[in-house]
Amino acid sequence: MAKFNAQTEFGFALSCPGNLLLMGEYAITQKAGQGIAMAVERRAWLAAHYTPKPNYLSQTADDNQADNEATFTVVLRFGLQELLWSGQQSIVLRQAPGMVRDCLAQFLPTARPNLAGWRVVLDTSLLYDKDGSKLGLGSSAAACLLLTTAFAQIASLGHNPGLPCNVRNAALAQQAVLAHRAFQGGKGSGYDIWTSFLGGFSQFVGGEQPSASVLVVADKYLQSFALLKGAAEVRSGSALSQYKLFAQDNGDQARAYQKRCAQRCKLFIDLVSRPEQEESILSVLESARLDGIWLGDCLGISARPQPAIPSDKAWFAKALGAGNESILVIDATTLCATHAQDQAREALAEQGLCEHELSYGQAPGKLLLFGEHVALQGYPAVGLAIERHCRVYKIQLEQVPQSASYVLAPAAMRQGLKHSQEQLLDALERGSQTVPFVFLLESDIPAGGGYGSSAALSLALCRAMGWGDNWAMANRIDSVFHGAASGIDSGLCLARDLTLMVPWPKDKDCSELPAWHPRFDARKLDHKLGLWLCSSSVERQSNTRDLVMAIKTRLKDKDANTVARIATLGEISQNAISLCYRQKGEELCKNLGQLCLQAQEQLEKLGLGSHAMDRLFDLARQAGASGYKLSGAGSGGAFFCLFYQQQDAVTIAKLWLETGTCSPPIVIEL
């Protein structure tokens, strides 16, 4: 159990392995039906943290700041799909996603967890293929087990982080079985829940209240194997319905099949408890394979491995589960997978459901008002943080997982992390002792939208690592994404309030500083300006690094137009900052708006405009905005417009949202 800030924030993390059914398909759905299952090294992860109340810096068009009650939020990630739900405690059971309701219902009415203020993030993406398709590793069962355990933790904790429940309590597994059955329409044996709970090899016995026990294995049989994706996904519910009809019409055959499964399980248990029984174990698995093919043909649900494995006595291949969506491939000589095809290797997971220490870091995005491109040429910039956040959950492990330290992120963030994960982990480990961990990332900042998503991630990572508000380290991490990042974005995320970024004098000696060290002073503006802005973002046509480098190259080549426009933009930025010190309210709104229009004209002449943005600017002008401009590197991304009255800013936010061409707008008081 991790405690972040005494009496205000605390949290915990959980994980459990995926699972495979080696033998006993369908038989385990019957009373006393037996099967053999194993846990796999790929795991599902959950992080939960408690924060008493939100802290509003800005609002959307539909927000009501008066309703400041702490909410319950759940984020579910399955493959490439992500579902986010947030609501008040009173409506959780009526409106929350089905799986959340079914898991929470196991605690009613005796021990209803107080969910207010909790944020639960569940990620099962490692149990899916890269394209988001299922691998047949029991992803929904793992999700139900983690959610049920998390709700048990929350129920036992209340608001006291010193009283966690025992996650190894077998009663939790049974509650998860009931929740998973409810989620699947009343069907399901429960073997997958118990296997993920126990880890290792296990014998499963079906029934209304199923049971399972861990097997004693002499050698590391099946310690490493290949798991191939089959021809198509199989819906377990429909497959079980087919078997039920078969058993009703062919009772003798169904009972004979169940008896053969029990005999195979008994023999398998005896064999794996003794060393050097590879040939006999494969004989049992071969018998299960042939029986599975026979039953699949009877049900009209093929259990023949597809794609077919090359005919070679050195290889053993068996379809797993209901159908052939997953295929187990074993080297018949060594019981070790070295399959010729380029398939990811899997391993037996000896650990089942686990609780882990959790560290948490959160940081906001940023909005740059003035200073795009010119801040790198010695001119000041001004901007602020926005109420969109990146959250990082650092889950501590006792040992390095088989796939080494890894980062789990939503699909929208994965592309940006795809080519930088190794450098990112290198940057993090240089600042700390090398300890195995998993990062679970979550963000409501549009990736690549000009709101400093990478800077927010960098600062959140810095905080999760325990380095606090270390601007230099946050900028070093941000430089993984942008080369030598200037430090403006991470500085604005760190400062939160309206802040001036003043470049160091050119004659200041920076020779001993690394390239990624910020070369700015951050100065907060200590008074309100008395105006409102509305901001949104559109799809970018290029990335920040390429846009910044293009302008730098043109300046280096002394392109006259570029040099002149950058100088004009620099003067506009200086004038805007001067106005912020001398004026406020309606007068400032009018004059600052004019500077926005002048800056936008120069940015467009630099080739940084966007047609999608222009159409939204037309709406802002018609709504009475005093000015508008892009924010950041340009060619799409973030933008904003200025108003004196709050209601006008809220109105344009609704109009922009109705177009369906931009991200959800935010309204901010300056």
LUMNUNU-759406 format. One line per field, with one value per residue (C-alpha): residue in three letters; x, y, z. Coordinates in nm, 3 decimals. Example, Ala and Ser with C-alpha at 12.3 -4.5 7.8 and 13.67 -1.06 7.14 Angstrom:
<rs>
aa c(Ala  Ser)
px c(1.230  1.367)
py c(-0.450  -0.106)
pz c(0.780  0.714)
</rs>
This chain:
<rs>
aa c(Met  Ala  Lys  Phe  Asn  Ala  Gln  Thr  Glu  Phe  Gly  Phe  Ala  Leu  Ser  Cys  Pro  Gly  Asn  Leu  Leu  Leu  Met  Gly  Glu  Tyr  Ala  Ile  Thr  Gln  Lys  Ala  Gly  Gln  Gly  Ile  Ala  Met  Ala  Val  Glu  Arg  Arg  Ala  Trp  Leu  Ala  Ala  His  Tyr  Thr  Pro  Lys  Pro  Asn  Tyr  Leu  Ser  Gln  Thr  Ala  Asp  Asp  Asn  Gln  Ala  Asp  Asn  Glu  Ala  Thr  Phe  Thr  Val  Val  Leu  Arg  Phe  Gly  Leu  Gln  Glu  Leu  Leu  Trp  Ser  Gly  Gln  Gln  Ser  Ile  Val  Leu  Arg  Gln  Ala  Pro  Gly  Met  Val  Arg  Asp  Cys  Leu  Ala  Gln  Phe  Leu  Pro  Thr  Ala  Arg  Pro  Asn  Leu  Ala  Gly  Trp  Arg  Val  Val  Leu  Asp  Thr  Ser  Leu  Leu  Tyr  Asp  Lys  Asp  Gly  Ser  Lys  Leu  Gly  Leu  Gly  Ser  Ser  Ala  Ala  Ala  Cys  Leu  Leu  Leu  Thr  Thr  Ala  Phe  Ala  Gln  Ile  Ala  Ser  Leu  Gly  His  Asn  Pro  Gly  Leu  Pro  Cys  Asn  Val  Arg  Asn  Ala  Ala  Leu  Ala  Gln  Gln  Ala  Val  Leu  Ala  His  Arg  Ala  Phe  Gln  Gly  Gly  Lys  Gly  Ser  Gly  Tyr  Asp  Ile  Trp  Thr  Ser  Phe  Leu  Gly  Gly  Phe  Ser  Gln  Phe  Val  Gly  Gly  Glu  Gln  Pro  Ser  Ala  Ser  Val  Leu  Val  Val  Ala  Asp  Lys  Tyr  Leu  Gln  Ser  Phe  Ala  Leu  Leu  Lys  Gly  Ala  Ala  Glu  Val  Arg  Ser  Gly  Ser  Ala  Leu  Ser  Gln  Tyr  Lys  Leu  Phe  Ala  Gln  Asp  Asn  Gly  Asp  Gln  Ala  Arg  Ala  Tyr  Gln  Lys  Arg  Cys  Ala  Gln  Arg  Cys  Lys  Leu  Phe  Ile  Asp  Leu  Val  Ser  Arg  Pro  Glu  Gln  Glu  Glu  Ser  Ile  Leu  Ser  Val  Leu  Glu  Ser  Ala  Arg  Leu  Asp  Gly  Ile  Trp  Leu  Gly  Asp  Cys  Leu  Gly  Ile  Ser  Ala  Arg  Pro  Gln  Pro  Ala  Ile  Pro  Ser  Asp  Lys  Ala  Trp  Phe  Ala  Lys  Ala  Leu  Gly  Ala  Gly  Asn  Glu  Ser  Ile  Leu  Val  Ile  Asp  Ala  Thr  Thr  Leu  Cys  Ala  Thr  His  Ala  Gln  Asp  Gln  Ala  Arg  Glu  Ala  Leu  Ala  Glu  Gln  Gly  Leu  Cys  Glu  His  Glu  Leu  Ser  Tyr  Gly  Gln  Ala  Pro  Gly  Lys  Leu  Leu  Leu  Phe  Gly  Glu  His  Val  Ala  Leu  Gln  Gly  Tyr  Pro  Ala  Val  Gly  Leu  Ala  Ile  Glu  Arg  His  Cys  Arg  Val  Tyr  Lys  Ile  Gln  Leu  Glu  Gln  Val  Pro  Gln  Ser  Ala  Ser  Tyr  Val  Leu  Ala  Pro  Ala  Ala  Met  Arg  Gln  Gly  Leu  Lys  His  Ser  Gln  Glu  Gln  Leu  Leu  Asp  Ala  Leu  Glu  Arg  Gly  Ser  Gln  Thr  Val  Pro  Phe  Val  Phe  Leu  Leu  Glu  Ser  Asp  Ile  Pro  Ala  Gly  Gly  Gly  Tyr  Gly  Ser  Ser  Ala  Ala  Leu  Ser  Leu  Ala  Leu  Cys  Arg  Ala  Met  Gly  Trp  Gly  Asp  Asn  Trp  Ala  Met  Ala  Asn  Arg  Ile  Asp  Ser  Val  Phe  His  Gly  Ala  Ala  Ser  Gly  Ile  Asp  Ser  Gly  Leu  Cys  Leu  Ala  Arg  Asp  Leu  Thr  Leu  Met  Val  Pro  Trp  Pro  Lys  Asp  Lys  Asp  Cys  Ser  Glu  Leu  Pro  Ala  Trp  His  Pro  Arg  Phe  Asp  Ala  Arg  Lys  Leu  Asp  His  Lys  Leu  Gly  Leu  Trp  Leu  Cys  Ser  Ser  Ser  Val  Glu  Arg  Gln  Ser  Asn  Thr  Arg  Asp  Leu  Val  Met  Ala  Ile  Lys  Thr  Arg  Leu  Lys  Asp  Lys  Asp  Ala  Asn  Thr  Val  Ala  Arg  Ile  Ala  Thr  Leu  Gly  Glu  Ile  Ser  Gln  Asn  Ala  Ile  Ser  Leu  Cys  Tyr  Arg  Gln  Lys  Gly  Glu  Glu  Leu  Cys  Lys  Asn  Leu  Gly  Gln  Leu  Cys  Leu  Gln  Ala  Gln  Glu  Gln  Leu  Glu  Lys  Leu  Gly  Leu  Gly  Ser  His  Ala  Met  Asp  Arg  Leu  Phe  Asp  Leu  Ala  Arg  Gln  Ala  Gly  Ala  Ser  Gly  Tyr  Lys  Leu  Ser  Gly  Ala  Gly  Ser  Gly  Gly  Ala  Phe  Phe  Cys  Leu  Phe  Tyr  Gln  Gln  Gln  Asp  Ala  Val  Thr  Ile  Ala  Lys  Leu  Trp  Leu  Glu  Thr  Gly  Thr  Cys  Ser  Pro  Pro  Ile  Val  Ile  Glu  Leu)
px c(0.000  0.151  0.072  0.129  0.030  -0.075  -0.456  -0.515  -0.394  -0.315  -0.335  -0.242  -0.162  -0.261  -0.166  -0.261  -0.146  -0.336  -0.442  -0.473  -0.680  -0.456  -0.723  -1.082  -1.258  -1.635  -1.608  -1.516  -1.854  -2.024  -2.050  -1.730  -1.588  -1.208  -0.943  -0.578  -0.490  -0.179  -0.103  0.110  0.369  0.167  -0.023  -0.313  -0.249  -0.461  -0.376  -0.610  -0.557  -0.768  -0.789  -1.050  -1.171  -1.091  -0.910  -1.069  -0.839  -1.069  -1.393  -1.557  -1.879  -2.080  -1.896  -2.066  -1.805  -2.058  -2.088  -1.745  -1.819  -1.543  -1.632  -1.551  -1.365  -1.280  -1.063  -1.080  -0.834  -0.888  -0.651  -0.681  -1.014  -1.042  -1.350  -1.354  -1.647  -1.682  -1.978  -2.102  -2.120  -2.500  -2.520  -2.239  -2.465  -2.713  -2.479  -2.131  -2.002  -2.144  -1.826  -1.783  -2.142  -2.113  -1.791  -1.920  -2.248  -2.060  -2.022  -2.383  -2.561  -2.328  -2.005  -2.067  -1.733  -1.716  -1.597  -1.600  -1.258  -1.118  -0.973  -0.923  -0.722  -0.728  -0.507  -0.531  -0.361  -0.077  -0.334  -0.419  -0.228  -0.070  -0.365  -0.607  -0.744  -0.784  -0.517  -0.741  -0.557  -0.863  -0.858  -1.212  -1.157  -0.835  -1.019  -1.301  -1.053  -0.861  -1.173  -1.333  -1.013  -0.976  -1.331  -1.260  -0.952  -1.148  -1.424  -1.175  -0.968  -1.244  -1.028  -0.769  -0.468  -0.343  -0.609  -0.586  -0.759  -0.575  -0.566  -0.482  -0.819  -0.980  -1.323  -1.222  -1.169  -1.518  -1.669  -1.483  -1.625  -1.978  -1.902  -1.755  -2.055  -2.289  -2.087  -2.109  -2.484  -2.473  -2.223  -1.865  -1.687  -1.456  -1.135  -0.987  -1.050  -0.896  -0.594  -0.516  -0.568  -0.340  -0.072  0.134  -0.031  -0.364  -0.628  -0.977  -1.305  -1.625  -1.956  -2.173  -1.890  -1.581  -1.251  -0.889  -0.557  -0.198  -0.010  0.334  0.559  0.895  1.062  0.980  0.756  0.618  0.827  0.865  0.636  0.492  0.136  0.001  -0.308  -0.566  -0.799  -1.062  -1.187  -1.446  -1.727  -1.723  -2.092  -2.216  -1.973  -2.102  -2.459  -2.366  -2.212  -2.521  -2.740  -2.496  -2.497  -2.878  -2.905  -2.601  -2.590  -2.390  -2.121  -2.096  -2.060  -1.799  -1.604  -1.618  -1.491  -1.198  -1.108  -1.101  -0.877  -0.636  -0.619  -0.534  -0.259  -0.119  -0.103  0.091  0.334  0.423  0.508  0.795  1.102  1.185  0.830  0.825  0.718  0.435  0.312  0.299  0.106  -0.160  -0.173  -0.204  -0.501  -0.660  -0.588  -0.762  -1.060  -1.085  -1.089  -1.364  -1.580  -1.522  -1.642  -1.953  -2.028  -1.945  -1.669  -1.335  -1.060  -0.811  -0.505  -0.531  -0.295  -0.185  0.151  0.400  0.386  0.684  0.700  0.926  0.635  0.319  0.030  -0.305  -0.595  -0.689  -1.023  -1.352  -1.246  -0.909  -0.853  -0.527  -0.280  -0.018  0.303  0.561  0.894  0.815  1.178  1.255  0.911  1.056  0.915  1.159  0.903  1.048  0.784  0.851  0.618  0.638  0.759  0.549  0.634  0.463  0.374  0.430  0.285  -0.090  -0.276  -0.029  -0.037  0.240  0.374  0.247  0.395  0.186  0.262  0.030  0.096  -0.120  -0.089  0.004  -0.121  0.129  -0.032  0.260  0.619  0.593  0.927  1.060  1.138  1.421  1.560  1.592  1.239  1.011  0.703  0.388  0.153  -0.022  -0.122  -0.461  -0.693  -0.606  -0.372  -0.129  -0.121  0.159  0.130  0.468  0.414  0.704  0.804  1.013  1.200  1.241  0.957  1.040  0.970  1.182  1.050  0.770  0.527  0.153  -0.027  -0.355  -0.357  -0.340  -0.009  0.153  0.266  0.462  0.621  0.687  1.034  1.134  1.047  1.403  1.552  1.278  1.352  1.723  1.660  1.455  1.698  1.993  1.824  1.754  1.868  1.775  1.460  1.213  0.885  0.587  0.454  0.079  0.003  -0.321  -0.385  -0.676  -0.439  -0.482  -0.159  0.014  -0.246  -0.012  -0.100  0.239  0.136  0.498  0.601  0.313  0.414  0.774  0.683  0.437  0.708  0.949  0.701  0.620  0.992  1.010  1.216  0.951  0.919  1.260  1.236  1.574  1.502  1.152  1.303  1.566  1.285  1.093  1.406  1.364  1.061  1.177  1.555  1.688  1.358  1.369  1.211  0.922  0.656  0.773  0.818  0.459  0.328  0.526  0.429  0.053  -0.044  -0.001  0.377  0.641  0.933  1.228  1.537  1.876  2.111  2.318  2.641  2.552  2.800  2.613  2.914  2.885  2.514  2.382  2.190  1.860  1.890  1.629  1.776  1.483  1.363  0.997  0.815  0.453  0.214  0.076  -0.261  -0.577  -0.622  -1.002  -1.072  -1.161  -1.028  -1.161  -0.915  -0.934  -0.716  -0.739  -0.539  -0.180  -0.022  0.330  0.503  0.665  1.022  0.992  0.813  1.069  1.363  1.217  1.202  1.553  1.689  1.533  1.680  2.019  2.003  1.918  1.591  1.487  1.112  1.156  1.399  1.159  0.853  1.029  1.143  0.784  0.652  0.915  0.803  0.439  0.527  0.709  0.417  0.166  0.362  0.387  0.009  -0.051  0.137  -0.030  -0.391  -0.672  -1.036  -1.215  -0.933  -0.675  -0.911  -0.943  -0.573  -0.448  -0.696  -0.542  -0.198  -0.337  -0.461  -0.127  0.064  -0.169  -0.107  0.269  0.240  0.026  0.283  0.542  0.328  0.206  -0.167  -0.446  -0.764  -0.948  -0.849  -0.956  -1.316  -1.329  -1.176  -1.465  -1.712  -1.512  -1.513  -1.890  -1.931  -1.748  -1.398  -1.152  -0.879  -0.761  -0.444  -0.278  -0.076  0.248  0.440  0.145  0.012  -0.287  -0.274  -0.392  -0.550  -0.753  -0.969  -1.026  -1.345  -1.423  -1.736  -1.736  -2.067  -1.927  -1.638  -1.880  -2.096  -1.809  -1.700  -2.043  -2.036  -1.689  -1.790  -2.096  -1.876  -1.718  -1.384  -1.191  -1.110  -1.347  -1.292  -1.181  -1.272  -1.014  -1.027  -0.714)
py c(0.000  0.330  0.656  0.973  1.264  1.204  1.210  1.331  1.084  0.714  0.421  0.065  -0.150  -0.504  -0.748  -1.098  -1.330  -1.436  -1.798  -2.097  -2.414  -2.705  -2.974  -3.017  -2.785  -2.777  -3.056  -2.797  -2.627  -2.932  -3.023  -3.207  -3.166  -3.151  -2.961  -2.854  -2.487  -2.274  -1.908  -1.720  -1.449  -1.177  -0.987  -0.748  -0.441  -0.216  0.105  0.287  0.615  0.836  1.215  1.391  1.664  1.789  2.119  2.319  2.544  2.551  2.405  2.266  2.397  2.145  2.172  2.307  2.438  2.459  2.080  2.013  1.675  1.416  1.163  0.801  0.742  0.415  0.370  0.030  -0.062  -0.377  -0.412  -0.090  0.003  0.241  0.325  0.611  0.657  0.915  0.978  1.055  0.779  0.774  0.683  0.429  0.123  0.275  0.410  0.255  0.007  -0.345  -0.510  -0.242  -0.289  -0.667  -0.659  -0.393  -0.578  -0.857  -0.625  -0.510  -0.453  -0.555  -0.364  -0.098  0.066  0.445  0.517  0.898  1.037  0.710  0.670  0.313  0.238  -0.115  -0.224  -0.570  -0.473  -0.724  -1.003  -0.887  -0.897  -0.580  -0.529  -0.533  -0.885  -1.135  -1.397  -1.625  -1.545  -1.478  -1.099  -1.045  -1.288  -1.110  -0.778  -0.903  -1.049  -0.720  -0.502  -0.723  -0.720  -0.344  -0.283  -0.511  -0.302  0.023  -0.119  -0.225  0.093  0.348  0.657  0.480  0.364  0.151  -0.120  -0.304  -0.638  -0.962  -0.998  -1.368  -1.439  -1.719  -1.566  -1.285  -1.537  -1.678  -1.327  -1.261  -1.586  -1.462  -1.120  -1.274  -1.503  -1.206  -1.017  -1.318  -1.356  -1.623  -1.851  -1.949  -2.221  -1.993  -2.180  -1.862  -1.661  -1.928  -1.976  -1.604  -1.598  -1.893  -1.876  -2.175  -2.505  -2.584  -2.854  -2.714  -2.877  -2.721  -2.657  -2.382  -2.307  -2.428  -2.509  -2.521  -2.631  -2.562  -2.858  -2.963  -2.966  -3.144  -2.972  -2.653  -2.836  -2.596  -2.319  -2.173  -2.225  -2.050  -1.924  -1.870  -1.671  -1.893  -1.838  -1.629  -1.522  -1.749  -1.617  -1.833  -1.776  -1.907  -2.202  -2.303  -2.284  -2.521  -2.767  -2.751  -2.853  -3.130  -3.266  -3.265  -3.460  -3.684  -3.746  -4.069  -3.917  -3.606  -3.813  -4.037  -3.729  -3.585  -3.918  -3.923  -3.567  -3.668  -3.966  -3.752  -3.493  -3.760  -3.899  -3.555  -3.461  -3.776  -3.724  -3.358  -3.436  -3.657  -3.559  -3.679  -3.757  -3.543  -3.822  -3.936  -3.581  -3.522  -3.847  -3.716  -3.382  -3.563  -3.759  -3.430  -3.275  -3.555  -3.554  -3.178  -3.208  -3.472  -3.259  -2.945  -3.128  -3.240  -2.880  -2.725  -2.519  -2.629  -2.722  -2.797  -2.569  -2.298  -2.205  -2.567  -2.649  -2.817  -3.195  -3.277  -3.521  -3.277  -3.038  -3.064  -2.823  -2.811  -2.567  -2.418  -2.317  -2.304  -2.348  -2.260  -1.890  -1.983  -2.260  -2.395  -2.502  -2.715  -2.860  -3.227  -3.312  -3.065  -2.931  -2.591  -2.368  -2.281  -2.276  -2.171  -1.903  -1.561  -1.587  -1.425  -1.667  -1.716  -1.856  -2.007  -1.749  -1.890  -1.581  -1.533  -1.228  -0.981  -0.646  -0.396  -0.072  0.224  0.568  0.833  1.144  1.387  1.697  1.934  2.027  2.379  2.652  2.896  3.237  3.423  3.331  3.043  2.989  3.331  3.216  3.012  3.331  3.529  3.669  3.611  3.387  3.370  3.081  2.877  2.527  2.383  2.147  1.847  1.597  1.317  1.061  0.813  0.511  0.355  -0.003  -0.149  -0.510  -0.748  -0.870  -0.771  -0.921  -1.144  -0.861  -0.618  -0.283  -0.164  0.122  0.061  0.349  0.422  0.359  0.734  0.761  0.440  0.576  0.856  0.607  0.338  0.455  0.623  0.374  0.243  0.595  0.698  0.413  0.489  0.852  0.744  0.481  0.722  0.931  0.647  0.308  0.046  -0.109  -0.312  -0.138  -0.103  0.236  0.263  0.584  0.774  1.112  1.335  1.573  1.528  1.364  1.587  1.857  2.137  2.117  1.987  1.622  1.503  1.773  1.677  1.311  1.401  1.598  1.330  1.064  1.281  1.307  0.935  0.855  1.060  1.347  1.609  1.926  1.897  2.119  2.014  1.641  1.683  1.863  1.593  1.338  1.567  1.587  1.216  1.316  1.649  1.633  1.920  2.053  2.424  2.379  2.619  2.346  2.163  2.497  2.603  2.262  2.307  2.672  2.620  2.991  3.248  3.258  3.451  3.253  3.491  3.364  3.389  3.662  3.548  3.620  3.388  3.101  2.775  2.572  2.324  2.266  1.975  2.062  1.961  2.200  2.484  2.827  3.037  3.204  3.139  3.439  3.410  3.695  3.776  3.924  3.831  3.985  3.994  3.812  3.467  3.243  2.935  2.682  2.366  2.174  2.025  1.750  1.844  1.807  1.771  1.721  1.976  1.865  1.893  2.230  2.382  2.247  2.385  2.738  2.700  2.592  2.891  3.125  2.958  3.009  3.375  3.362  3.729  3.672  3.428  3.656  3.951  3.759  3.608  3.959  4.088  3.795  3.865  4.228  4.119  3.882  4.159  4.399  4.141  4.085  4.461  4.497  4.223  4.433  4.766  4.681  4.447  4.377  4.503  4.733  4.453  4.213  4.451  4.531  4.178  4.052  4.282  4.143  3.789  3.876  4.034  3.727  3.492  3.682  3.641  3.273  3.207  3.382  3.144  2.859  2.747  2.802  2.545  2.546  2.349  2.613  2.900  2.772  2.770  3.119  3.239  3.117  3.290  3.620  3.595  3.527  3.852  3.730  4.017  3.803  3.451  3.265  2.928  2.808  2.612  2.495  2.532  2.350  2.252  2.167  2.402  2.746  2.993  3.305  3.585  3.726  3.973  3.788  3.428  3.348  3.438  3.197  2.920  2.990  2.954  2.634  2.484  2.605  2.457  2.128  2.103  2.116  1.781  1.898  1.975  1.835  1.916  2.290  2.426  2.763  2.935  3.251  3.466)
pz c(0.000  -0.105  0.074  -0.128  0.096  0.455  0.499  0.142  -0.119  -0.116  -0.353  -0.441  -0.746  -0.841  -1.116  -1.221  -1.501  -1.808  -1.827  -2.060  -2.037  -2.139  -2.126  -2.013  -2.260  -2.194  -1.932  -1.670  -1.716  -1.565  -1.198  -1.094  -1.445  -1.438  -1.630  -1.619  -1.659  -1.641  -1.583  -1.838  -1.780  -1.956  -1.690  -1.648  -1.432  -1.213  -1.030  -0.793  -0.612  -0.390  -0.408  -0.193  -0.432  -0.781  -0.820  -1.102  -1.303  -1.606  -1.729  -2.038  -2.183  -1.979  -1.646  -1.336  -1.096  -0.816  -0.824  -0.679  -0.523  -0.554  -0.823  -0.894  -1.221  -1.390  -1.700  -1.873  -2.150  -2.357  -2.653  -2.853  -2.692  -2.398  -2.193  -1.941  -1.706  -1.431  -1.204  -0.856  -0.595  -0.613  -0.983  -1.011  -1.003  -1.250  -1.515  -1.473  -1.736  -1.703  -1.579  -1.310  -1.193  -1.185  -0.980  -0.741  -0.691  -0.508  -0.207  -0.179  0.045  0.329  0.251  -0.010  -0.089  -0.061  -0.413  -0.400  -0.488  -0.625  -0.974  -1.095  -1.410  -1.551  -1.841  -1.998  -2.327  -2.278  -2.304  -2.656  -2.983  -3.123  -3.358  -3.064  -3.126  -2.842  -2.776  -2.570  -2.245  -2.030  -2.048  -1.920  -1.631  -1.533  -1.548  -1.323  -1.074  -1.050  -1.028  -0.762  -0.557  -0.599  -0.474  -0.177  -0.101  -0.124  0.097  0.364  0.345  0.374  0.407  0.617  0.413  0.702  0.680  0.347  0.289  0.220  -0.160  -0.127  0.034  -0.170  -0.105  -0.343  -0.622  -0.569  -0.574  -0.899  -1.045  -0.970  -1.118  -1.433  -1.473  -1.441  -1.702  -1.939  -1.899  -1.629  -1.805  -1.730  -1.537  -1.340  -1.426  -1.576  -1.258  -1.036  -1.263  -1.266  -0.890  -0.810  -1.080  -1.197  -1.300  -1.138  -1.134  -1.171  -1.067  -1.203  -1.031  -0.890  -0.651  -0.841  -0.677  -0.785  -0.642  -0.741  -0.885  -0.768  -1.074  -1.056  -1.351  -1.537  -1.782  -2.043  -1.890  -2.235  -2.530  -2.834  -2.849  -3.198  -3.285  -3.450  -3.741  -3.562  -3.220  -3.059  -2.840  -2.527  -2.452  -2.786  -2.775  -2.432  -2.560  -2.842  -2.594  -2.372  -2.668  -2.759  -2.403  -2.393  -2.718  -2.663  -2.290  -2.303  -2.528  -2.311  -1.993  -2.157  -2.268  -1.917  -1.775  -2.020  -1.918  -1.552  -1.627  -1.829  -1.552  -1.293  -1.514  -1.596  -1.226  -1.150  -1.439  -1.377  -1.016  -1.138  -1.343  -1.695  -1.802  -2.117  -2.353  -2.129  -2.074  -2.449  -2.488  -2.248  -2.429  -2.764  -2.630  -2.518  -2.860  -3.051  -2.813  -2.857  -3.236  -3.214  -2.984  -3.191  -3.503  -3.313  -3.209  -3.545  -3.377  -3.517  -3.271  -3.549  -3.535  -3.802  -3.950  -3.965  -3.808  -4.050  -4.030  -3.813  -3.523  -3.343  -3.293  -3.092  -3.149  -2.970  -2.999  -2.663  -2.515  -2.702  -3.065  -3.213  -3.142  -2.965  -3.048  -2.810  -2.987  -2.804  -2.910  -2.860  -2.790  -2.517  -2.415  -2.496  -2.768  -3.044  -3.322  -3.654  -3.709  -3.561  -3.264  -2.924  -2.661  -2.352  -2.011  -1.713  -1.446  -1.101  -0.932  -0.935  -0.804  -0.648  -0.475  -0.552  -0.415  -0.614  -0.679  -0.850  -1.051  -1.224  -1.433  -1.638  -2.002  -2.111  -2.342  -2.492  -2.552  -2.711  -2.800  -3.049  -3.223  -3.108  -2.753  -2.901  -3.055  -2.731  -2.695  -2.393  -2.397  -2.185  -2.116  -1.848  -1.741  -1.837  -1.655  -1.870  -1.710  -1.771  -1.490  -1.427  -1.199  -1.124  -1.011  -0.816  -0.885  -0.679  -0.985  -1.348  -1.555  -1.850  -2.097  -1.889  -1.766  -1.987  -2.037  -2.075  -2.244  -2.423  -2.797  -2.873  -2.686  -2.810  -3.146  -2.977  -2.738  -2.999  -3.099  -2.773  -2.497  -2.466  -2.446  -2.204  -1.965  -1.996  -1.898  -1.597  -1.472  -1.486  -1.221  -0.980  -0.868  -1.126  -0.981  -1.187  -1.246  -1.478  -1.583  -1.634  -1.823  -1.862  -2.023  -2.122  -2.305  -2.683  -2.807  -3.061  -3.005  -2.903  -2.535  -2.421  -2.382  -2.379  -2.130  -1.899  -1.929  -1.850  -1.537  -1.422  -1.468  -1.272  -0.983  -0.994  -0.971  -0.650  -0.792  -0.719  -0.926  -1.086  -1.396  -1.536  -1.503  -1.649  -1.947  -1.989  -2.021  -2.259  -2.475  -2.548  -2.757  -2.900  -2.921  -2.709  -2.568  -2.475  -2.131  -2.198  -2.211  -1.898  -1.720  -1.793  -1.679  -1.359  -1.295  -1.348  -1.323  -1.601  -1.631  -1.822  -1.963  -1.986  -2.175  -2.008  -2.138  -2.434  -2.247  -1.956  -1.928  -1.992  -2.101  -1.813  -1.859  -2.071  -2.386  -2.226  -1.929  -1.946  -2.020  -1.900  -1.582  -1.496  -1.348  -1.238  -1.312  -0.967  -1.062  -1.255  -1.601  -1.591  -1.919  -2.051  -2.321  -2.497  -2.638  -2.847  -3.093  -3.443  -3.608  -3.681  -4.024  -3.880  -3.545  -3.315  -3.379  -3.759  -3.743  -3.505  -3.706  -4.031  -3.886  -3.738  -4.076  -4.253  -3.992  -4.022  -4.399  -4.332  -4.522  -4.521  -4.488  -4.201  -4.017  -4.050  -3.937  -3.636  -3.533  -3.565  -3.361  -3.096  -3.068  -3.044  -2.760  -2.572  -2.623  -2.502  -2.181  -2.128  -2.165  -1.908  -1.650  -1.739  -1.822  -1.728  -1.798  -2.109  -2.219  -2.201  -2.379  -2.674  -2.707  -2.641  -2.899  -3.161  -3.082  -3.123  -3.472  -3.566  -3.441  -3.626  -3.951  -3.913  -3.823  -4.128  -4.350  -4.206  -4.338  -3.995  -4.043  -4.075  -4.284  -4.015  -3.760  -3.993  -4.002  -3.621  -3.610  -3.832  -3.568  -3.293  -3.483  -3.533  -3.160  -3.076  -2.991  -2.955  -3.111  -3.183  -3.275  -3.287  -2.989  -3.019  -3.321  -3.563  -3.873  -3.664  -3.297  -3.021  -3.063  -2.856  -2.869  -2.614  -2.458  -2.182  -2.065  -1.940  -2.110  -2.450  -2.398  -2.295  -2.601  -2.848  -2.672  -2.746  -3.107  -3.165  -3.007  -3.232  -3.545  -3.454  -3.598  -3.279  -2.937  -2.646  -2.581  -2.245  -2.094  -1.875  -1.664  -1.693)
</rs>
